Amino acid sequence: MRVRDHRVTQLERMPNVEIYLGNHLNATDTRELDSDYMLIATGARWRRDGLGRSHARSIETLQGWC
């Protein structure tokens, strides 16, 4: 949540950005916003096996922790 909160804070400081957290918008809703650009973030979850940019293989010691 710390990473998300940091990114939201940074975006909220931008005068040309509006954020609608936790809202469910359908196609009609998005058209009514009349925005030149729109980003839809659906969320993400951290991998539980440690695999990532700096780890090409899973980290065995993580098994059972998550």
N, CA, C and O atoms as a GROMACS GRO file, in nm:
protein
  264
    1MET      N    1   0.082  -0.119   0.000
    1MET     CA    2   0.000   0.000   0.000
    1MET      C    3   0.087   0.126   0.000
    1MET      O    4   0.046   0.230  -0.050
    2ARG      N    5   0.206   0.114   0.057
    2ARG     CA    6   0.294   0.230   0.063
    2ARG      C    7   0.330   0.280  -0.076
    2ARG      O    8   0.331   0.400  -0.102
    3VAL      N    9   0.358   0.186  -0.168
    3VAL     CA   10   0.393   0.225  -0.305
    3VAL      C   11   0.273   0.290  -0.372
    3VAL      O   12   0.287   0.394  -0.437
    4ARG      N   13   0.156   0.230  -0.356
    4ARG     CA   14   0.034   0.288  -0.415
    4ARG      C   15   0.009   0.428  -0.361
    4ARG      O   16  -0.018   0.521  -0.438
    5ASP      N   17   0.017   0.443  -0.230
    5ASP     CA   18  -0.009   0.574  -0.168
    5ASP      C   19   0.089   0.680  -0.219
    5ASP      O   20   0.051   0.794  -0.243
    6HIS      N   21   0.215   0.641  -0.235
    6HIS     CA   22   0.315   0.735  -0.286
    6HIS      C   23   0.278   0.779  -0.427
    6HIS      O   24   0.284   0.898  -0.459
    7ARG      N   25   0.242   0.683  -0.511
    7ARG     CA   26   0.208   0.716  -0.650
    7ARG      C   27   0.082   0.802  -0.658
    7ARG      O   28   0.076   0.895  -0.739
    8VAL      N   29  -0.016   0.773  -0.578
    8VAL     CA   30  -0.138   0.853  -0.576
    8VAL      C   31  -0.105   0.995  -0.533
    8VAL      O   32  -0.155   1.091  -0.592
    9THR      N   33  -0.022   1.010  -0.431
    9THR     CA   34   0.017   1.143  -0.384
    9THR      C   35   0.086   1.221  -0.494
    9THR      O   36   0.058   1.339  -0.514
   10GLN      N   37   0.177   1.156  -0.566
   10GLN     CA   38   0.248   1.224  -0.674
   10GLN      C   39   0.151   1.266  -0.785
   10GLN      O   40   0.163   1.376  -0.839
   11LEU      N   41   0.057   1.180  -0.820
   11LEU     CA   42  -0.041   1.213  -0.924
   11LEU      C   43  -0.135   1.325  -0.881
   11LEU      O   44  -0.173   1.410  -0.962
   12GLU      N   45  -0.172   1.326  -0.754
   12GLU     CA   46  -0.264   1.429  -0.704
   12GLU      C   47  -0.201   1.568  -0.709
   12GLU      O   48  -0.272   1.668  -0.714
   13ARG      N   49  -0.071   1.574  -0.708
   13ARG     CA   50  -0.001   1.704  -0.715
   13ARG      C   51  -0.001   1.763  -0.855
   13ARG      O   52   0.028   1.881  -0.872
   14MET      N   53  -0.034   1.682  -0.954
   14MET     CA   54  -0.032   1.729  -1.093
   14MET      C   55  -0.162   1.801  -1.124
   14MET      O   56  -0.270   1.744  -1.106
   15PRO      N   57  -0.155   1.924  -1.171
   15PRO     CA   58  -0.276   2.003  -1.195
   15PRO      C   59  -0.363   1.950  -1.309
   15PRO      O   60  -0.482   1.980  -1.313
   16ASN      N   61  -0.306   1.874  -1.400
   16ASN     CA   62  -0.382   1.827  -1.516
   16ASN      C   63  -0.427   1.682  -1.502
   16ASN      O   64  -0.461   1.618  -1.602
   17VAL      N   65  -0.427   1.629  -1.379
   17VAL     CA   66  -0.464   1.489  -1.355
   17VAL      C   67  -0.579   1.484  -1.256
   17VAL      O   68  -0.578   1.552  -1.154
   18GLU      N   69  -0.678   1.403  -1.288
   18GLU     CA   70  -0.788   1.376  -1.195
   18GLU      C   71  -0.790   1.228  -1.167
   18GLU      O   72  -0.776   1.147  -1.258
   19ILE      N   73  -0.807   1.192  -1.041
   19ILE     CA   74  -0.805   1.052  -1.001
   19ILE      C   75  -0.941   1.016  -0.944
   19ILE      O   76  -0.998   1.090  -0.863
   20TYR      N   77  -0.992   0.903  -0.986
   20TYR     CA   78  -1.120   0.851  -0.937
   20TYR      C   79  -1.094   0.713  -0.878
   20TYR      O   80  -1.111   0.611  -0.945
   21LEU      N   81  -1.051   0.710  -0.752
   21LEU     CA   82  -1.018   0.584  -0.687
   21LEU      C   83  -1.144   0.509  -0.646
   21LEU      O   84  -1.240   0.568  -0.595
   22GLY      N   85  -1.142   0.379  -0.668
   22GLY     CA   86  -1.250   0.294  -0.620
   22GLY      C   87  -1.382   0.312  -0.692
   22GLY      O   88  -1.486   0.272  -0.640
   23ASN      N   89  -1.380   0.371  -0.810
   23ASN     CA   90  -1.504   0.392  -0.885
   23ASN      C   91  -1.516   0.289  -0.995
   23ASN      O   92  -1.416   0.250  -1.057
   24HIS      N   93  -1.635   0.248  -1.019
   24HIS     CA   94  -1.663   0.155  -1.128
   24HIS      C   95  -1.726   0.235  -1.241
   24HIS      O   96  -1.838   0.284  -1.230
   25LEU      N   97  -1.653   0.248  -1.350
   25LEU     CA   98  -1.702   0.325  -1.465
   25LEU      C   99  -1.730   0.231  -1.580
   25LEU      O  100  -1.653   0.139  -1.607
   26ASN      N  101  -1.839   0.255  -1.648
   26ASN     CA  102  -1.866   0.180  -1.770
   26ASN      C  103  -1.829   0.267  -1.890
   26ASN      O  104  -1.781   0.379  -1.872
   27ALA      N  105  -1.850   0.217  -2.009
   27ALA     CA  106  -1.811   0.289  -2.130
   27ALA      C  107  -1.880   0.426  -2.139
   27ALA      O  108  -1.817   0.524  -2.179
   28THR      N  109  -2.006   0.432  -2.103
   28THR     CA  110  -2.080   0.559  -2.108
   28THR      C  111  -2.020   0.661  -2.011
   28THR      O  112  -2.004   0.778  -2.044
   29ASP      N  113  -1.987   0.614  -1.891
   29ASP     CA  114  -1.926   0.703  -1.791
   29ASP      C  115  -1.795   0.761  -1.842
   29ASP      O  116  -1.770   0.880  -1.825
   30THR      N  117  -1.712   0.679  -1.903
   30THR     CA  118  -1.583   0.727  -1.951
   30THR      C  119  -1.599   0.827  -2.065
   30THR      O  120  -1.524   0.924  -2.073
   31ARG      N  121  -1.696   0.804  -2.152
   31ARG     CA  122  -1.720   0.900  -2.261
   31ARG      C  123  -1.769   1.034  -2.206
   31ARG      O  124  -1.732   1.139  -2.258
   32GLU      N  125  -1.850   1.032  -2.102
   32GLU     CA  126  -1.903   1.154  -2.043
   32GLU      C  127  -1.795   1.238  -1.975
   32GLU      O  128  -1.813   1.358  -1.956
   33LEU      N  129  -1.683   1.178  -1.938
   33LEU     CA  130  -1.574   1.253  -1.878
   33LEU      C  131  -1.507   1.344  -1.980
   33LEU      O  132  -1.443   1.443  -1.943
   34ASP      N  133  -1.522   1.313  -2.107
   34ASP     CA  134  -1.471   1.396  -2.216
   34ASP      C  135  -1.323   1.429  -2.196
   34ASP      O  136  -1.283   1.546  -2.203
   35SER      N  137  -1.244   1.328  -2.172
   35SER     CA  138  -1.101   1.346  -2.148
   35SER      C  139  -1.022   1.314  -2.275
   35SER      O  140  -1.061   1.226  -2.352
   36ASP      N  141  -0.912   1.385  -2.295
   36ASP     CA  142  -0.825   1.356  -2.409
   36ASP      C  143  -0.753   1.224  -2.389
   36ASP      O  144  -0.732   1.149  -2.485
   37TYR      N  145  -0.715   1.194  -2.266
   37TYR     CA  146  -0.643   1.071  -2.233
   37TYR      C  147  -0.705   1.010  -2.109
   37TYR      O  148  -0.754   1.080  -2.021
   38MET      N  149  -0.700   0.878  -2.102
   38MET     CA  150  -0.754   0.810  -1.986
   38MET      C  151  -0.670   0.686  -1.959
   38MET      O  152  -0.636   0.612  -2.051
   39LEU      N  153  -0.638   0.664  -1.834
   39LEU     CA  154  -0.565   0.546  -1.791
   39LEU      C  155  -0.653   0.471  -1.694
   39LEU      O  156  -0.704   0.528  -1.598
   40ILE      N  157  -0.671   0.344  -1.719
   40ILE     CA  158  -0.750   0.261  -1.629
   40ILE      C  159  -0.657   0.162  -1.562
   40ILE      O  160  -0.597   0.077  -1.629
   41ALA      N  161  -0.643   0.173  -1.432
   41ALA     CA  162  -0.557   0.082  -1.356
   41ALA      C  163  -0.646  -0.016  -1.281
   41ALA      O  164  -0.732   0.024  -1.202
   42THR      N  165  -0.625  -0.141  -1.305
   42THR     CA  166  -0.710  -0.243  -1.244
   42THR      C  167  -0.649  -0.306  -1.120
   42THR      O  168  -0.714  -0.386  -1.053
   43GLY      N  169  -0.526  -0.269  -1.089
   43GLY     CA  170  -0.461  -0.323  -0.970
   43GLY      C  171  -0.362  -0.432  -1.005
   43GLY      O  172  -0.357  -0.481  -1.118
   44ALA      N  173  -0.284  -0.467  -0.909
   44ALA     CA  174  -0.182  -0.571  -0.926
   44ALA      C  175  -0.151  -0.631  -0.790
   44ALA      O  176  -0.186  -0.576  -0.686
   45ARG      N  177  -0.086  -0.744  -0.795
   45ARG     CA  178  -0.043  -0.811  -0.672
   45ARG      C  179   0.103  -0.850  -0.688
   45ARG      O  180   0.147  -0.886  -0.797
   46TRP      N  181   0.177  -0.844  -0.578
   46TRP     CA  182   0.315  -0.887  -0.580
   46TRP      C  183   0.318  -1.039  -0.598
   46TRP      O  184   0.232  -1.110  -0.547
   47ARG      N  185   0.417  -1.086  -0.670
   47ARG     CA  186   0.436  -1.231  -0.681
   47ARG      C  187   0.477  -1.284  -0.545
   47ARG      O  188   0.546  -1.216  -0.470
   48ARG      N  189   0.435  -1.402  -0.514
   48ARG     CA  190   0.466  -1.460  -0.384
   48ARG      C  191   0.588  -1.551  -0.386
   48ARG      O  192   0.627  -1.606  -0.283
   49ASP      N  193   0.649  -1.568  -0.504
   49ASP     CA  194   0.764  -1.657  -0.513
   49ASP      C  195   0.896  -1.582  -0.528
   49ASP      O  196   1.001  -1.645  -0.541
   50GLY      N  197   0.894  -1.448  -0.526
   50GLY     CA  198   1.016  -1.371  -0.534
   50GLY      C  199   1.067  -1.348  -0.674
   50GLY      O  200   1.164  -1.275  -0.693
   51LEU      N  201   1.003  -1.407  -0.773
   51LEU     CA  202   1.045  -1.390  -0.911
   51LEU      C  203   1.020  -1.245  -0.952
   51LEU      O  204   0.914  -1.189  -0.924
   52GLY      N  205   1.119  -1.186  -1.018
   52GLY     CA  206   1.104  -1.046  -1.057
   52GLY      C  207   1.219  -1.001  -1.143
   52GLY      O  208   1.298  -1.082  -1.192
   53ARG      N  209   1.230  -0.872  -1.159
   53ARG     CA  210   1.332  -0.812  -1.245
   53ARG      C  211   1.473  -0.852  -1.201
   53ARG      O  212   1.558  -0.881  -1.285
   54SER      N  213   1.497  -0.852  -1.072
   54SER     CA  214   1.632  -0.884  -1.023
   54SER      C  215   1.648  -1.030  -0.981
   54SER      O  216   1.757  -1.070  -0.940
   55HIS      N  217   1.543  -1.109  -0.991
   55HIS     CA  218   1.550  -1.251  -0.957
   55HIS      C  219   1.489  -1.332  -1.070
   55HIS      O  220   1.367  -1.334  -1.088
   56ALA      N  221   1.575  -1.400  -1.147
   56ALA     CA  222   1.528  -1.479  -1.261
   56ALA      C  223   1.465  -1.611  -1.218
   56ALA      O  224   1.388  -1.672  -1.292
   57ARG      N  225   1.497  -1.653  -1.096
   57ARG     CA  226   1.438  -1.777  -1.044
   57ARG      C  227   1.368  -1.746  -0.912
   57ARG      O  228   1.399  -1.648  -0.845
   58SER      N  229   1.274  -1.832  -0.876
   58SER     CA  230   1.202  -1.809  -0.751
   58SER      C  231   1.297  -1.826  -0.632
   58SER      O  232   1.400  -1.892  -0.642
   59ILE      N  233   1.261  -1.766  -0.522
   59ILE     CA  234   1.340  -1.774  -0.399
   59ILE      C  235   1.278  -1.882  -0.312
   59ILE      O  236   1.169  -1.866  -0.258
   60GLU      N  237   1.351  -1.993  -0.299
   60GLU     CA  238   1.296  -2.109  -0.228
   60GLU      C  239   1.260  -2.079  -0.084
   60GLU      O  240   1.163  -2.136  -0.032
   61THR      N  241   1.333  -1.993  -0.017
   61THR     CA  242   1.306  -1.965   0.123
   61THR      C  243   1.174  -1.891   0.144
   61THR      O  244   1.125  -1.883   0.257
   62LEU      N  245   1.116  -1.837   0.038
   62LEU     CA  246   0.987  -1.769   0.051
   62LEU      C  247   0.871  -1.866   0.057
   62LEU      O  248   0.762  -1.831   0.104
   63GLN      N  249   0.892  -1.988   0.010
   63GLN     CA  250   0.782  -2.086   0.010
   63GLN      C  251   0.737  -2.112   0.152
   63GLN      O  252   0.819  -2.139   0.240
   64GLY      N  253   0.610  -2.103   0.174
   64GLY     CA  254   0.553  -2.123   0.306
   64GLY      C  255   0.533  -1.994   0.385
   64GLY      O  256   0.460  -1.993   0.484
   65TRP      N  257   0.596  -1.885   0.344
   65TRP     CA  258   0.581  -1.756   0.412
   65TRP      C  259   0.456  -1.684   0.369
   65TRP      O  260   0.395  -1.611   0.447
   66CYS      N  261   0.416  -1.703   0.246
   66CYS     CA  262   0.304  -1.626   0.191
   66CYS      C  263   0.182  -1.714   0.175
   66CYS      O  264   0.077  -1.667   0.131
   0.00000   0.00000   0.00000
